Amino acid sequence: MRDKNFEEFWKVFLIRMRQPKWCEVNRLQMIAEHYWQENMKYYDKTDCSRCDTLLEFVTTDKRPYGNKDIPASISFNLGWGYEENDYMSEDAKNEALSLHKLLIANLEKEKAEINISKENENDVENKYVIKIYDVSNDDLPLDDWCEDRLEGFAAKETVYAKTGEDLLKVWNTLFETYEGWAYFVGDITSKQCILAGTFDPNDEDAIIEYIK
């Protein structure tokens, strides 16, 4: 039998004791990214299917935030809880699911923004390009990157940007999915390689310096 203060605890907690919603969603995305990377490594050894994007994983996996169901995992990872995290009021479960849906909406928006960039491939106003490559390809010229040397390699993603601000926005969106992947950032107008190698958080500084 649950404590008589069970419902009251959740009522007060959901109103007064939570972090800002954007912070909670960011936390969930970080956790989901971890489990998605595990899915990419070990899907063939489990009964799970491979998910090529974080959006696909969060949308289709039954437990994208841990080994509990979605509401209980969210409660556990965000530090909610009432003794056992499985004991949640209906309002708490609904609030957890709303965060899950908000994360999906955010990822769908990011995907749409990238697709717009892809559709603008032939736009004469394009100034920058980002190309993503499978780093497991041993023949990639990682020691001497230039676009001419990459012509024989199929890019997994090719995204365009018209301004430096757009380039940074797209770079950050791609980084969330492709951290550790090989990539090339080029200036279309001057035909220069701005940056190349494998996605690293510190690379953003080099892009900012270039577009000043």
N, C-alpha and C positions, 0 to 999 in steps of 0.2 A: 504494500500500500504506500502510495506516495505521501510525502510530507504535506501537511495542510497548507504550507506556505508556497507550494510548488507553483501554482498559477500566479501568485503575487510576485514571486521572484522574477519570473519571465516578464511580467508586465512592467515592472520597474526597470529591469535590465535593458529591455529593448528601447526604453525611452531615455534613460539617463546615463547608461554605463558603456555605451558602445563607442568605437572609433568612428570618424567620419566615413561615410559610405564609400567614397572614392578610395580611401585607404584600405578598407576591407576588400574591395574588388581587386586592387593592385596586389594585395597579399594572396588572394585566391589565384590570381593569374600566375604568380611566382610558384605557388605550390603545384598548380596544374602543369606548368612547364616541366617541373621535375618529374612528375609521373608520366608525362608525355615522352620525355627523353628515355625513360625506362621502357615504355611501350615500344619505342623505335628500336631499342637494343634487343629486347627479349620477347617480342610478340610471337616469334616462331616457336618459343618454348612454352607458351601458355595457350589458353583457349581464346585469347584476345586477337582481334584483327589489327593489322598495321594501320596506323593513322598518320598520314603524310603531313598534316598541319595541326597546329594547336587547336584551331577552331573545330576541325573534324573530331579531335580527341575529346574536347570538352562537350561537344554536342552529342556524341554517340556512346562514349564510355559510361558504364553504369557507376563507376567509382573513380571519377577523375581527380578527387582530392584526398584519396586515402582508401583504407579497407572497409570503411563504414559506408552506409548509403549517403547520398549527397547532402541532405540536411544535417545529419549527425557529423559527417566529416567537416563540413563548414563550421559547425559549432565548435568542434574540437580544435581545428586549426586557427580559429579566430579568438580562442580563449573564452568562448562563451561557456555555458555549462551549468548544470545543476546536478551535483554529485556525479552521475553518469551522463555523458553527452547524449546518449540515446533517449533519455527522458526529456523530451522537448514539448512545450505547449504547441498547440496548432498554430498560434500566431508566430512563434519562433520558427517553426518549420516553414511557414509561408514566407517569412522574412529571409530565411536562408535561401530558399528557392528563388526569391526575387533577386538576390545578389548573383546567383548562378545565371539567371537570365540576363542580367545586366552585363556580366562578363561576356556572354555569347554575343550580345548586341554590340559591345565594344569591338570584339574581334571581327564581327561581320562588317563593321564600319571601316576598320583598317583594311580588310580584304578588298572592299569596294574602292577605297582610295588607291590601292595598288593597281587594281584592274583598270581604273581610269588612266593611270600613268602608262600602262601597257597599251591601251587603245590609242594613245597619242604618239605612237612610235614614229609616224611620218610627219608629225607637226614640226614645221620649220622653226618654231620658237623653242624647241627642245635645246637645252644647253648642256645637260649632264646625263650620264647613263650609269647605271649600276648593273653588273652582271654577276650572277651567283653560279658557282661551279662545285661539283662534287669533289671534295678534297681527297677522296680515296683514289682518284685518278693519278697514278704515279707519273704520268707524262706531263702534267701541268707545269708550265715554266715558272714555278714559284720563286726562283732565284732572279729572274729577269722579266718581270711582267711588262707587257705592252699589248695593246689591242691587236696588232698585226699577228703576234705570235699566238693569240688565242682564237684565231679564225677557224682553226680546225677542231675546236672543242665546242660541244653543244652546251649552252648555258641552261641551267635549270630554271632560272628566272632572269628576265631582262626588264628593267624598270627605268623610265625616263623622268626627268625633272626639268622644269623651265627656269627655276630660280635657285639660288643657294639655299634659301629658306625651305623650299620644297625638297631639295636634295637631302637636307638634314632630317626632315620629317620622314621621308621614305627610308633613309638609312636606319633610323631608330626603329621603325616598324619592322624592317627586314631583320635587324639584329636580334629582335626578340625570338624570331623563328630560326635564324641561321647562324647563331653564335658558334664559332669554330669552323664554319664552312669557308671555302676559298671564294674570294670575290675581287672584282675589278671596278674601280670608280674612275670614269673618264670625263674629260671636258670635250664635248663634241665639237665645239667651235674651233678650239686650238689643237684638237686631236692629241691631247696630252693625257697621260696617266696621272691622276691625282693621287690615288692610293690603291694598293693591291696587297694581297696576302690572305690571311684568315681573319674573320670577324673578331675584333677585340674591342672592349669598351673604350680603350684609350685612343682608338683610331679616330674617334669623333673630333678630337682636338686638331688633328691634321686637316680634316675637312673644313673646320671652322677657320683655320688659318688661311687656307687656300681661297675661300670665298669672301674674305674680308674686302 
